[in-house]
Amino acid sequence: MASKNILFVDDEKMVLDGMRRALRPMRKLLSMHFATSGRDALGLMEEKPVDIVITDMRMPGMDGATLLGEVKTLYPETIRIVLTGQADDDATYRAIRVAHQFLTKPCPPDILKMVIKRACMLHELMAHPLLKKAVSSLDHLPSLPSIYVEIQEKINDPEASVEEIGAIIEKDLGMSTKILQLVNSAFFGHYKNIESPSRAVSLLGLNVIKSLLLTLKVFSQCDNPKLSSSFLENLWNHSFETAVFAKNIAEDVTDDKDISDHAFTSGLLHDVGKLVLAYNLPDKYKKAMKVAVMEKKELRKAEFRVFKASHAEIGGYLLGLWGLPGDVVEALSFHHRPHQYPSNNFSIPSMVACADMISHELNPDECTGTLPHLEQAELKRSDPTGRMEKWRVMCRETKERGIE
């Protein structure tokens, strides 16, 4: 892995000196730079490209949120991380729209090292500059208009419960992804590896959800006229169906509730990369869809033809960038190639792959291009005793009963 340029910004020189000492063992991986103000940081970035910037929130003159806003505009491909000790501070709330990840201050050295290593690996993963820029510049994902209206109405209902709002958010890719980004950061507390959107809503509470929706406008309905409503409806319906099927499959092979919950969330988010590509690069994505139909290819292969990456890698990169748990990031990245996942067991990527395939088989008219299929190596691992047909029957019956 090539050395990465990382910039630390803090108005206290002692803090910067401490970071320099703590990260000395990583000096072969990092080319470290330091600035004591936001203005100095921007000046340094004019002279030298920076892959990762980590800034304190409270600084005189230009605070961390303002600095990261400038970095997002000028250098959208840079990974942006903020250090904060105040979850309810106005500046910290503003950082929600500009920071990829949030860390507590003071940050334990082992946590800081882990976050930096992960950021370096992510930066290495996304080699295509156009895609890196498109994904890194995102601060939210658009929501289906009908769900956006529903959540607005429920937020304004004084009788609404956390459970009701969580159930709505869990049906939406954009809201679920953003909520999980926040709850898995240090922003609202020391929650780690929360993979259920409804659980995340419960932890954040109604007041925070209202602030995100009404004040900060972190959630927004899709406003891109180049995206058809049928594309979005099909994407959301397929994602939720895959989530339910993945959970059904997980419950059939294990009694571990955590695995079942992780399978559901991974299934729900498995196609978030399609939303990223279609929303940010709609003309090119239409081209990929056309290639899939005309040449009778799987859509992921047509995407690779056009973008040099598929929605699986794009989705995994975004969720990794936003600090979501590794299980979900890996499931997204490998759900079309679970046979390459480094595990001898029937893994969550395999569960999502099977659920995705079955969902498309049950809705062939809604699939762009040819139906996805499992590689022979994965079939041998996933279906040693003919259980694939059992899952097909099980999922078909679930669909006929009505998925809720």
Contacts in CASP RR format, 6 or more apart in sequence:
PFRMAT RR
TARGET T0000
AUTHOR 0000-0000-0000
METHOD contacts of the structure
MODEL  1
MASKNILFVDDEKMVLDGMRRALRPMRKLLSMHFATSGRDALGLMEEKPV
DIVITDMRMPGMDGATLLGEVKTLYPETIRIVLTGQADDDATYRAIRVAH
QFLTKPCPPDILKMVIKRACMLHELMAHPLLKKAVSSLDHLPSLPSIYVE
IQEKINDPEASVEEIGAIIEKDLGMSTKILQLVNSAFFGHYKNIESPSRA
VSLLGLNVIKSLLLTLKVFSQCDNPKLSSSFLENLWNHSFETAVFAKNIA
EDVTDDKDISDHAFTSGLLHDVGKLVLAYNLPDKYKKAMKVAVMEKKELR
KAEFRVFKASHAEIGGYLLGLWGLPGDVVEALSFHHRPHQYPSNNFSIPS
MVACADMISHELNPDECTGTLPHLEQAELKRSDPTGRMEKWRVMCRETKE
RGIE
1 29 0 8 1.000
1 120 0 8 1.000
1 121 0 8 1.000
1 124 0 8 1.000
2 124 0 8 1.000
3 28 0 8 1.000
3 29 0 8 1.000
3 30 0 8 1.000
3 31 0 8 1.000
4 29 0 8 1.000
4 30 0 8 1.000
4 31 0 8 1.000
4 51 0 8 1.000
4 52 0 8 1.000
4 119 0 8 1.000
4 120 0 8 1.000
4 123 0 8 1.000
5 30 0 8 1.000
5 31 0 8 1.000
5 33 0 8 1.000
5 48 0 8 1.000
5 49 0 8 1.000
5 50 0 8 1.000
5 51 0 8 1.000
5 52 0 8 1.000
6 30 0 8 1.000
6 31 0 8 1.000
6 32 0 8 1.000
6 33 0 8 1.000
6 50 0 8 1.000
6 51 0 8 1.000
6 52 0 8 1.000
6 53 0 8 1.000
6 54 0 8 1.000
6 116 0 8 1.000
7 33 0 8 1.000
7 34 0 8 1.000
7 35 0 8 1.000
7 41 0 8 1.000
7 44 0 8 1.000
7 45 0 8 1.000
7 50 0 8 1.000
7 52 0 8 1.000
7 53 0 8 1.000
7 54 0 8 1.000
8 16 0 8 1.000
8 19 0 8 1.000
8 32 0 8 1.000
8 33 0 8 1.000
8 34 0 8 1.000
8 35 0 8 1.000
8 54 0 8 1.000
8 55 0 8 1.000
9 34 0 8 1.000
9 35 0 8 1.000
9 36 0 8 1.000
9 37 0 8 1.000
9 38 0 8 1.000
9 40 0 8 1.000
9 41 0 8 1.000
9 53 0 8 1.000
9 54 0 8 1.000
9 55 0 8 1.000
9 56 0 8 1.000
9 59 0 8 1.000
9 64 0 8 1.000
9 67 0 8 1.000
10 16 0 8 1.000
10 19 0 8 1.000
10 36 0 8 1.000
10 55 0 8 1.000
10 56 0 8 1.000
10 59 0 8 1.000
10 83 0 8 1.000
11 36 0 8 1.000
11 37 0 8 1.000
11 56 0 8 1.000
11 59 0 8 1.000
11 60 0 8 1.000
12 36 0 8 1.000
12 56 0 8 1.000
13 36 0 8 1.000
15 56 0 8 1.000
16 34 0 8 1.000
16 36 0 8 1.000
19 34 0 8 1.000
19 112 0 8 1.000
20 32 0 8 1.000
20 34 0 8 1.000
22 109 0 8 1.000
22 112 0 8 1.000
22 113 0 8 1.000
23 30 0 8 1.000
23 32 0 8 1.000
23 109 0 8 1.000
23 112 0 8 1.000
23 113 0 8 1.000
23 116 0 8 1.000
26 113 0 8 1.000
26 116 0 8 1.000
26 117 0 8 1.000
29 117 0 8 1.000
29 120 0 8 1.000
30 116 0 8 1.000
30 120 0 8 1.000
33 44 0 8 1.000
33 48 0 8 1.000
33 50 0 8 1.000
35 41 0 8 1.000
35 44 0 8 1.000
37 59 0 8 1.000
37 60 0 8 1.000
37 61 0 8 1.000
37 62 0 8 1.000
38 55 0 8 1.000
38 59 0 8 1.000
38 61 0 8 1.000
38 62 0 8 1.000
38 64 0 8 1.000
38 66 0 8 1.000
38 67 0 8 1.000
39 61 0 8 1.000
39 62 0 8 1.000
41 53 0 8 1.000
41 55 0 8 1.000
41 67 0 8 1.000
42 67 0 8 1.000
42 70 0 8 1.000
42 71 0 8 1.000
42 74 0 8 1.000
44 50 0 8 1.000
45 53 0 8 1.000
45 71 0 8 1.000
45 74 0 8 1.000
45 75 0 8 1.000
45 78 0 8 1.000
49 75 0 8 1.000
50 75 0 8 1.000
50 78 0 8 1.000
51 78 0 8 1.000
51 79 0 8 1.000
51 119 0 8 1.000
51 120 0 8 1.000
51 123 0 8 1.000
52 78 0 8 1.000
52 79 0 8 1.000
52 81 0 8 1.000
52 116 0 8 1.000
52 119 0 8 1.000
52 120 0 8 1.000
52 123 0 8 1.000
53 67 0 8 1.000
53 68 0 8 1.000
53 71 0 8 1.000
53 78 0 8 1.000
53 79 0 8 1.000
53 80 0 8 1.000
53 81 0 8 1.000
54 81 0 8 1.000
54 82 0 8 1.000
54 83 0 8 1.000
54 103 0 8 1.000
54 116 0 8 1.000
55 64 0 8 1.000
55 67 0 8 1.000
55 68 0 8 1.000
55 80 0 8 1.000
55 81 0 8 1.000
55 82 0 8 1.000
55 83 0 8 1.000
56 64 0 8 1.000
56 82 0 8 1.000
56 83 0 8 1.000
56 84 0 8 1.000
56 105 0 8 1.000
57 63 0 8 1.000
57 64 0 8 1.000
57 65 0 8 1.000
57 82 0 8 1.000
57 83 0 8 1.000
57 84 0 8 1.000
57 85 0 8 1.000
57 86 0 8 1.000
57 89 0 8 1.000
57 91 0 8 1.000
57 92 0 8 1.000
57 95 0 8 1.000
57 105 0 8 1.000
58 64 0 8 1.000
58 84 0 8 1.000
58 86 0 8 1.000
58 89 0 8 1.000
58 91 0 8 1.000
59 67 0 8 1.000
63 91 0 8 1.000
64 82 0 8 1.000
64 91 0 8 1.000
64 95 0 8 1.000
65 82 0 8 1.000
65 91 0 8 1.000
65 92 0 8 1.000
65 94 0 8 1.000
65 95 0 8 1.000
65 98 0 8 1.000
65 99 0 8 1.000
66 91 0 8 1.000
66 94 0 8 1.000
68 80 0 8 1.000
68 82 0 8 1.000
68 95 0 8 1.000
68 98 0 8 1.000
68 99 0 8 1.000
69 97 0 8 1.000
69 98 0 8 1.000
71 78 0 8 1.000
71 80 0 8 1.000
71 98 0 8 1.000
72 80 0 8 1.000
72 98 0 8 1.000
72 137 0 8 1.000
72 139 0 8 1.000
76 133 0 8 1.000
76 136 0 8 1.000
76 137 0 8 1.000
77 129 0 8 1.000
77 132 0 8 1.000
77 133 0 8 1.000
77 136 0 8 1.000
77 137 0 8 1.000
78 136 0 8 1.000
79 100 0 8 1.000
79 119 0 8 1.000
79 122 0 8 1.000
79 123 0 8 1.000
79 136 0 8 1.000
79 321 0 8 1.000
80 98 0 8 1.000
80 99 0 8 1.000
80 100 0 8 1.000
80 101 0 8 1.000
81 99 0 8 1.000
81 100 0 8 1.000
81 101 0 8 1.000
81 102 0 8 1.000
81 103 0 8 1.000
81 115 0 8 1.000
81 119 0 8 1.000
82 92 0 8 1.000
82 95 0 8 1.000
82 99 0 8 1.000
82 101 0 8 1.000
82 102 0 8 1.000
82 103 0 8 1.000
83 103 0 8 1.000
83 104 0 8 1.000
83 105 0 8 1.000
83 107 0 8 1.000
84 92 0 8 1.000
84 95 0 8 1.000
84 102 0 8 1.000
84 103 0 8 1.000
84 104 0 8 1.000
84 105 0 8 1.000
84 186 0 8 1.000
84 187 0 8 1.000
85 92 0 8 1.000
85 104 0 8 1.000
85 105 0 8 1.000
86 92 0 8 1.000
87 187 0 8 1.000
87 188 0 8 1.000
87 189 0 8 1.000
92 187 0 8 1.000
93 211 0 8 1.000
93 215 0 8 1.000
93 216 0 8 1.000
94 216 0 8 1.000
95 102 0 8 1.000
96 139 0 8 1.000
96 182 0 8 1.000
96 187 0 8 1.000
96 212 0 8 1.000
96 216 0 8 1.000
96 218 0 8 1.000
97 139 0 8 1.000
97 140 0 8 1.000
97 216 0 8 1.000
97 218 0 8 1.000
98 139 0 8 1.000
100 136 0 8 1.000
100 321 0 8 1.000
100 322 0 8 1.000
100 323 0 8 1.000
101 115 0 8 1.000
101 119 0 8 1.000
101 185 0 8 1.000
101 321 0 8 1.000
101 322 0 8 1.000
101 323 0 8 1.000
102 182 0 8 1.000
102 185 0 8 1.000
102 186 0 8 1.000
102 187 0 8 1.000
103 111 0 8 1.000
103 112 0 8 1.000
103 115 0 8 1.000
103 185 0 8 1.000
103 186 0 8 1.000
104 186 0 8 1.000
104 189 0 8 1.000
104 190 0 8 1.000
118 320 0 8 1.000
118 323 0 8 1.000
119 321 0 8 1.000
122 317 0 8 1.000
122 320 0 8 1.000
122 321 0 8 1.000
123 132 0 8 1.000
125 313 0 8 1.000
125 317 0 8 1.000
126 132 0 8 1.000
126 135 0 8 1.000
126 309 0 8 1.000
126 313 0 8 1.000
126 317 0 8 1.000
127 308 0 8 1.000
128 307 0 8 1.000
128 308 0 8 1.000
128 309 0 8 1.000
130 281 0 8 1.000
131 307 0 8 1.000
131 308 0 8 1.000
131 309 0 8 1.000
131 314 0 8 1.000
134 276 0 8 1.000
134 277 0 8 1.000
134 280 0 8 1.000
134 281 0 8 1.000
135 276 0 8 1.000
135 280 0 8 1.000
135 314 0 8 1.000
135 315 0 8 1.000
135 317 0 8 1.000
135 318 0 8 1.000
135 321 0 8 1.000
136 321 0 8 1.000
138 276 0 8 1.000
138 280 0 8 1.000
138 318 0 8 1.000
139 218 0 8 1.000
140 174 0 8 1.000
140 178 0 8 1.000
140 218 0 8 1.000
140 219 0 8 1.000
140 220 0 8 1.000
141 173 0 8 1.000
141 174 0 8 1.000
141 177 0 8 1.000
141 178 0 8 1.000
141 272 0 8 1.000
141 275 0 8 1.000
141 276 0 8 1.000
141 279 0 8 1.000
142 174 0 8 1.000
142 220 0 8 1.000
142 221 0 8 1.000
142 222 0 8 1.000
142 223 0 8 1.000
142 224 0 8 1.000
142 275 0 8 1.000
142 279 0 8 1.000
143 151 0 8 1.000
143 172 0 8 1.000
143 173 0 8 1.000
143 174 0 8 1.000
143 175 0 8 1.000
143 219 0 8 1.000
143 220 0 8 1.000
143 221 0 8 1.000
143 222 0 8 1.000
144 172 0 8 1.000
144 221 0 8 1.000
144 222 0 8 1.000
144 232 0 8 1.000
144 233 0 8 1.000
144 236 0 8 1.000
145 221 0 8 1.000
145 222 0 8 1.000
145 229 0 8 1.000
147 168 0 8 1.000
147 171 0 8 1.000
147 172 0 8 1.000
147 175 0 8 1.000
147 236 0 8 1.000
148 172 0 8 1.000
148 219 0 8 1.000
148 220 0 8 1.000
148 221 0 8 1.000
149 221 0 8 1.000
150 168 0 8 1.000
151 165 0 8 1.000
151 168 0 8 1.000
151 169 0 8 1.000
151 172 0 8 1.000
151 175 0 8 1.000
151 213 0 8 1.000
151 219 0 8 1.000
152 213 0 8 1.000
154 160 0 8 1.000
154 164 0 8 1.000
154 165 0 8 1.000
154 168 0 8 1.000
155 165 0 8 1.000
155 206 0 8 1.000
155 209 0 8 1.000
155 210 0 8 1.000
155 213 0 8 1.000
155 214 0 8 1.000
160 206 0 8 1.000
162 201 0 8 1.000
162 202 0 8 1.000
162 205 0 8 1.000
162 206 0 8 1.000
163 198 0 8 1.000
163 202 0 8 1.000
165 201 0 8 1.000
165 206 0 8 1.000
165 209 0 8 1.000
166 197 0 8 1.000
166 198 0 8 1.000
166 201 0 8 1.000
166 202 0 8 1.000
167 198 0 8 1.000
168 175 0 8 1.000
169 175 0 8 1.000
169 176 0 8 1.000
169 179 0 8 1.000
169 197 0 8 1.000
169 198 0 8 1.000
169 201 0 8 1.000
170 176 0 8 1.000
170 196 0 8 1.000
170 197 0 8 1.000
170 198 0 8 1.000
170 268 0 8 1.000
171 236 0 8 1.000
171 240 0 8 1.000
172 236 0 8 1.000
173 235 0 8 1.000
173 236 0 8 1.000
173 239 0 8 1.000
173 268 0 8 1.000
173 269 0 8 1.000
173 271 0 8 1.000
173 272 0 8 1.000
173 275 0 8 1.000
174 219 0 8 1.000
174 272 0 8 1.000
174 275 0 8 1.000
175 197 0 8 1.000
175 219 0 8 1.000
176 197 0 8 1.000
176 265 0 8 1.000
176 268 0 8 1.000
176 269 0 8 1.000
177 269 0 8 1.000
177 272 0 8 1.000
177 318 0 8 1.000
177 319 0 8 1.000
177 322 0 8 1.000
177 324 0 8 1.000
178 212 0 8 1.000
178 218 0 8 1.000
178 219 0 8 1.000
179 197 0 8 1.000
179 200 0 8 1.000
179 201 0 8 1.000
179 204 0 8 1.000
180 194 0 8 1.000
180 195 0 8 1.000
180 197 0 8 1.000
180 200 0 8 1.000
180 265 0 8 1.000
180 319 0 8 1.000
180 322 0 8 1.000
180 324 0 8 1.000
180 328 0 8 1.000
181 322 0 8 1.000
181 323 0 8 1.000
181 324 0 8 1.000
182 188 0 8 1.000
182 200 0 8 1.000
182 204 0 8 1.000
182 212 0 8 1.000
183 191 0 8 1.000
183 194 0 8 1.000
183 200 0 8 1.000
183 203 0 8 1.000
183 204 0 8 1.000
184 191 0 8 1.000
184 192 0 8 1.000
184 193 0 8 1.000
184 194 0 8 1.000
184 323 0 8 1.000
184 324 0 8 1.000
184 325 0 8 1.000
185 323 0 8 1.000
188 203 0 8 1.000
188 204 0 8 1.000
188 208 0 8 1.000
191 203 0 8 1.000
192 325 0 8 1.000
193 325 0 8 1.000
193 327 0 8 1.000
194 200 0 8 1.000
194 203 0 8 1.000
194 325 0 8 1.000
195 261 0 8 1.000
195 262 0 8 1.000
195 265 0 8 1.000
195 266 0 8 1.000
195 324 0 8 1.000
195 325 0 8 1.000
195 327 0 8 1.000
195 328 0 8 1.000
196 261 0 8 1.000
196 264 0 8 1.000
196 265 0 8 1.000
197 265 0 8 1.000
197 268 0 8 1.000
201 209 0 8 1.000
212 218 0 8 1.000
212 219 0 8 1.000
213 219 0 8 1.000
222 232 0 8 1.000
222 279 0 8 1.000
224 279 0 8 1.000
224 282 0 8 1.000
226 282 0 8 1.000
226 283 0 8 1.000
226 286 0 8 1.000
227 278 0 8 1.000
227 279 0 8 1.000
227 282 0 8 1.000
231 278 0 8 1.000
234 366 0 8 1.000
235 271 0 8 1.000
235 274 0 8 1.000
235 275 0 8 1.000
237 366 0 8 1.000
238 271 0 8 1.000
238 359 0 8 1.000
238 360 0 8 1.000
238 363 0 8 1.000
238 366 0 8 1.000
239 267 0 8 1.000
239 268 0 8 1.000
239 269 0 8 1.000
239 270 0 8 1.000
239 271 0 8 1.000
239 272 0 8 1.000
240 268 0 8 1.000
240 403 0 8 1.000
241 359 0 8 1.000
241 362 0 8 1.000
241 363 0 8 1.000
241 399 0 8 1.000
241 403 0 8 1.000
242 267 0 8 1.000
242 268 0 8 1.000
242 270 0 8 1.000
242 271 0 8 1.000
242 352 0 8 1.000
242 355 0 8 1.000
242 356 0 8 1.000
242 359 0 8 1.000
243 264 0 8 1.000
243 265 0 8 1.000
243 266 0 8 1.000
243 267 0 8 1.000
243 268 0 8 1.000
243 355 0 8 1.000
244 264 0 8 1.000
244 398 0 8 1.000
244 403 0 8 1.000
245 354 0 8 1.000
245 355 0 8 1.000
245 358 0 8 1.000
245 359 0 8 1.000
245 391 0 8 1.000
245 395 0 8 1.000
245 398 0 8 1.000
246 263 0 8 1.000
246 264 0 8 1.000
246 266 0 8 1.000
246 267 0 8 1.000
246 348 0 8 1.000
246 351 0 8 1.000
246 352 0 8 1.000
246 354 0 8 1.000
246 355 0 8 1.000
247 260 0 8 1.000
247 261 0 8 1.000
247 263 0 8 1.000
247 264 0 8 1.000
248 355 0 8 1.000
248 391 0 8 1.000
248 394 0 8 1.000
248 395 0 8 1.000
248 398 0 8 1.000
249 263 0 8 1.000
249 351 0 8 1.000
249 354 0 8 1.000
249 355 0 8 1.000
249 391 0 8 1.000
249 394 0 8 1.000
249 395 0 8 1.000
250 259 0 8 1.000
250 260 0 8 1.000
250 262 0 8 1.000
250 263 0 8 1.000
250 264 0 8 1.000
250 348 0 8 1.000
250 351 0 8 1.000
251 260 0 8 1.000
252 387 0 8 1.000
252 390 0 8 1.000
252 391 0 8 1.000
252 394 0 8 1.000
253 346 0 8 1.000
253 351 0 8 1.000
253 387 0 8 1.000
254 260 0 8 1.000
259 348 0 8 1.000
262 325 0 8 1.000
262 327 0 8 1.000
262 328 0 8 1.000
262 331 0 8 1.000
262 348 0 8 1.000
263 331 0 8 1.000
263 348 0 8 1.000
263 351 0 8 1.000
263 352 0 8 1.000
263 355 0 8 1.000
265 328 0 8 1.000
266 327 0 8 1.000
266 328 0 8 1.000
266 331 0 8 1.000
266 332 0 8 1.000
266 335 0 8 1.000
266 348 0 8 1.000
266 349 0 8 1.000
266 351 0 8 1.000
266 352 0 8 1.000
267 331 0 8 1.000
267 335 0 8 1.000
267 352 0 8 1.000
267 355 0 8 1.000
267 356 0 8 1.000
269 315 0 8 1.000
269 319 0 8 1.000
269 328 0 8 1.000
269 332 0 8 1.000
270 312 0 8 1.000
270 331 0 8 1.000
270 332 0 8 1.000
270 335 0 8 1.000
270 352 0 8 1.000
270 356 0 8 1.000
271 311 0 8 1.000
272 311 0 8 1.000
272 315 0 8 1.000
272 318 0 8 1.000
272 319 0 8 1.000
272 332 0 8 1.000
273 311 0 8 1.000
273 312 0 8 1.000
273 314 0 8 1.000
273 315 0 8 1.000
273 316 0 8 1.000
273 318 0 8 1.000
273 332 0 8 1.000
274 285 0 8 1.000
274 311 0 8 1.000
276 311 0 8 1.000
276 314 0 8 1.000
276 315 0 8 1.000
276 318 0 8 1.000
277 284 0 8 1.000
277 285 0 8 1.000
277 288 0 8 1.000
277 303 0 8 1.000
277 307 0 8 1.000
277 311 0 8 1.000
277 314 0 8 1.000
278 285 0 8 1.000
281 307 0 8 1.000
284 306 0 8 1.000
284 307 0 8 1.000
285 303 0 8 1.000
285 306 0 8 1.000
287 306 0 8 1.000
288 299 0 8 1.000
288 302 0 8 1.000
288 303 0 8 1.000
288 305 0 8 1.000
288 306 0 8 1.000
288 307 0 8 1.000
289 299 0 8 1.000
289 302 0 8 1.000
289 368 0 8 1.000
289 369 0 8 1.000
291 297 0 8 1.000
291 302 0 8 1.000
291 305 0 8 1.000
291 306 0 8 1.000
292 298 0 8 1.000
292 299 0 8 1.000
292 301 0 8 1.000
292 302 0 8 1.000
292 368 0 8 1.000
292 369 0 8 1.000
292 370 0 8 1.000
293 368 0 8 1.000
293 369 0 8 1.000
295 302 0 8 1.000
296 369 0 8 1.000
296 370 0 8 1.000
297 305 0 8 1.000
297 369 0 8 1.000
297 370 0 8 1.000
298 336 0 8 1.000
298 369 0 8 1.000
298 370 0 8 1.000
298 371 0 8 1.000
298 372 0 8 1.000
298 373 0 8 1.000
299 311 0 8 1.000
299 367 0 8 1.000
299 368 0 8 1.000
299 369 0 8 1.000
300 310 0 8 1.000
300 311 0 8 1.000
300 312 0 8 1.000
300 336 0 8 1.000
300 372 0 8 1.000
301 310 0 8 1.000
302 369 0 8 1.000
303 309 0 8 1.000
303 310 0 8 1.000
303 311 0 8 1.000
304 310 0 8 1.000
307 314 0 8 1.000
310 336 0 8 1.000
312 332 0 8 1.000
312 333 0 8 1.000
312 334 0 8 1.000
312 335 0 8 1.000
312 336 0 8 1.000
312 337 0 8 1.000
313 333 0 8 1.000
315 332 0 8 1.000
315 333 0 8 1.000
316 329 0 8 1.000
316 332 0 8 1.000
316 333 0 8 1.000
317 333 0 8 1.000
319 328 0 8 1.000
319 329 0 8 1.000
319 332 0 8 1.000
320 326 0 8 1.000
320 329 0 8 1.000
323 329 0 8 1.000
327 348 0 8 1.000
330 341 0 8 1.000
330 348 0 8 1.000
330 349 0 8 1.000
331 348 0 8 1.000
331 349 0 8 1.000
331 352 0 8 1.000
333 349 0 8 1.000
334 340 0 8 1.000
334 341 0 8 1.000
334 349 0 8 1.000
335 349 0 8 1.000
335 352 0 8 1.000
335 353 0 8 1.000
335 356 0 8 1.000
336 353 0 8 1.000
336 372 0 8 1.000
337 375 0 8 1.000
338 347 0 8 1.000
338 349 0 8 1.000
338 350 0 8 1.000
338 352 0 8 1.000
338 353 0 8 1.000
338 374 0 8 1.000
338 378 0 8 1.000
338 382 0 8 1.000
339 374 0 8 1.000
339 375 0 8 1.000
339 377 0 8 1.000
339 378 0 8 1.000
339 381 0 8 1.000
341 347 0 8 1.000
341 349 0 8 1.000
341 350 0 8 1.000
346 381 0 8 1.000
346 382 0 8 1.000
350 378 0 8 1.000
350 381 0 8 1.000
350 382 0 8 1.000
353 372 0 8 1.000
353 374 0 8 1.000
353 378 0 8 1.000
353 382 0 8 1.000
354 374 0 8 1.000
354 382 0 8 1.000
354 388 0 8 1.000
354 391 0 8 1.000
355 395 0 8 1.000
356 372 0 8 1.000
357 371 0 8 1.000
357 372 0 8 1.000
357 373 0 8 1.000
357 374 0 8 1.000
358 391 0 8 1.000
358 392 0 8 1.000
358 395 0 8 1.000
359 395 0 8 1.000
360 366 0 8 1.000
360 367 0 8 1.000
360 371 0 8 1.000
360 372 0 8 1.000
361 371 0 8 1.000
361 392 0 8 1.000
362 395 0 8 1.000
362 396 0 8 1.000
362 399 0 8 1.000
364 371 0 8 1.000
374 382 0 8 1.000
379 388 0 8 1.000
382 388 0 8 1.000
END
